[in-house]
Amino acid sequence: MARESIVGEKSLAFGKRIAKCYRYLRDKKRETVMSKQLLRCGTSIGANVREGLYAQSRKDFVSKLNIALKEAGETDYWLDVIHSAEYFTDDEFNSLKVDNDELLRLLTSIIKSTKSKEE
């Protein structure tokens, strides 16, 4: 369960960054539509990870982490769109992208290893 707590901590920290990013985009850049999409999916990663940590079964756990993985994939998309629309500097984008990519890798690894234990 050590990796699960790591992904829990990292997804919470990422959610906090996304919430601050949303405020920045809304207040400083006056961007409201894409920033709300980013806020929704970027914070949903951690919410689904947390829900997975309290899953009723291994199957439920994998299901919740799969949802978190999908949300991380959507977050990746919105980061790309917002960056290509020039609301983020390269440094701002790269910093968020690295963190999201790490969550994608962690979630994928946990899901694969959990599924292999089922077999």
C-alpha positions as CSV (number, residue, x, y, z in Angstrom):
1,M,0.0,0.0,0.0
2,A,3.0,2.4,0.1
3,R,2.6,3.4,-3.6
4,E,-1.0,4.1,-3.0
5,S,-0.2,6.6,-0.2
6,I,2.4,8.2,-2.4
7,V,-0.1,8.7,-5.2
8,G,-2.6,10.0,-2.6
9,E,-0.1,12.6,-1.4
10,K,1.0,13.5,-4.9
11,S,-2.5,13.8,-6.3
12,L,-3.5,16.0,-3.3
13,A,-0.5,18.3,-3.9
14,F,-1.3,18.4,-7.6
15,G,-4.9,19.3,-6.8
16,K,-3.7,22.2,-4.7
17,R,-1.5,23.4,-7.6
18,I,-4.4,23.1,-10.0
19,A,-6.7,25.1,-7.7
20,K,-4.1,27.9,-7.5
21,C,-3.6,27.7,-11.3
22,Y,-7.4,28.1,-11.7
23,R,-7.3,31.3,-9.6
24,Y,-4.4,32.6,-11.6
25,L,-6.1,31.9,-15.0
26,R,-9.4,33.4,-13.8
27,D,-8.0,36.5,-12.0
28,K,-4.9,37.4,-14.0
29,K,-5.6,36.0,-17.4
30,R,-9.4,36.4,-17.4
31,E,-9.8,32.9,-18.7
32,T,-12.9,31.1,-17.3
33,V,-14.0,28.3,-19.6
34,M,-10.8,26.2,-20.0
35,S,-9.6,27.0,-16.5
36,K,-12.8,25.5,-15.1
37,Q,-12.3,22.4,-17.1
38,L,-8.7,22.1,-15.8
39,L,-9.9,22.7,-12.3
40,R,-12.6,20.0,-12.6
41,C,-10.4,17.2,-14.0
42,G,-7.2,18.2,-12.2
43,T,-8.8,18.0,-8.8
44,S,-10.8,14.9,-9.6
45,I,-7.6,12.9,-9.9
46,G,-7.0,13.1,-6.1
47,A,-10.7,12.7,-5.3
48,N,-10.8,9.4,-7.1
49,V,-7.5,8.3,-5.6
50,R,-8.8,9.0,-2.2
51,E,-12.1,7.2,-2.9
52,G,-10.0,4.2,-4.2
53,L,-8.0,4.1,-0.9
54,Y,-11.3,3.4,0.9
55,A,-12.6,0.9,-1.7
56,Q,-14.7,-2.0,-0.7
57,S,-12.8,-4.5,-2.8
58,R,-9.7,-4.8,-5.1
59,K,-12.0,-4.5,-8.1
60,D,-13.5,-1.3,-6.7
61,F,-10.0,0.1,-6.0
62,V,-8.9,-0.6,-9.6
63,S,-12.1,1.0,-10.9
64,K,-11.5,4.2,-8.9
65,L,-7.9,4.4,-10.0
66,N,-8.9,3.9,-13.6
67,I,-11.2,6.9,-13.2
68,A,-8.3,8.9,-11.7
69,L,-6.2,7.8,-14.7
70,K,-8.8,9.0,-17.2
71,E,-9.0,12.4,-15.3
72,A,-5.2,12.7,-15.5
73,G,-5.4,12.1,-19.2
74,E,-8.0,14.8,-19.5
75,T,-5.9,17.1,-17.4
76,D,-3.0,16.5,-19.8
77,Y,-5.3,17.6,-22.7
78,W,-6.4,20.9,-21.0
79,L,-2.8,21.7,-20.0
80,D,-1.8,21.3,-23.7
81,V,-4.7,23.4,-24.9
82,I,-4.2,26.2,-22.4
83,H,-0.4,26.3,-23.1
84,S,-1.0,26.3,-26.9
85,A,-3.4,29.2,-26.4
86,E,-0.5,31.0,-24.7
87,Y,-2.1,31.4,-21.2
88,F,0.9,29.6,-19.7
89,T,4.5,30.3,-20.1
90,D,6.7,27.3,-21.1
91,D,8.0,27.1,-17.5
92,E,4.5,27.1,-16.0
93,F,3.3,24.5,-18.4
94,N,6.4,22.2,-18.1
95,S,6.1,22.3,-14.3
96,L,2.5,21.2,-14.3
97,K,3.1,18.7,-17.1
98,V,5.9,17.0,-15.3
99,D,3.7,16.5,-12.2
100,N,0.7,15.2,-14.2
101,D,3.0,12.9,-16.2
102,E,4.2,11.5,-12.9
103,L,0.7,10.9,-11.7
104,L,-0.1,9.1,-15.0
105,R,2.9,6.8,-14.6
106,L,2.1,6.1,-10.9
107,L,-1.6,5.3,-11.6
108,T,-0.8,3.1,-14.6
109,S,1.8,1.2,-12.5
110,I,-0.5,0.7,-9.5
111,I,-3.4,-0.4,-11.7
112,K,-1.2,-2.9,-13.6
113,S,0.3,-4.4,-10.5
114,T,-3.1,-4.6,-8.7
115,K,-4.6,-6.4,-11.7
116,S,-1.7,-8.8,-11.9
117,K,-2.4,-9.8,-8.2
118,E,-5.9,-10.7,-9.2
119,E,-4.8,-13.2,-11.8
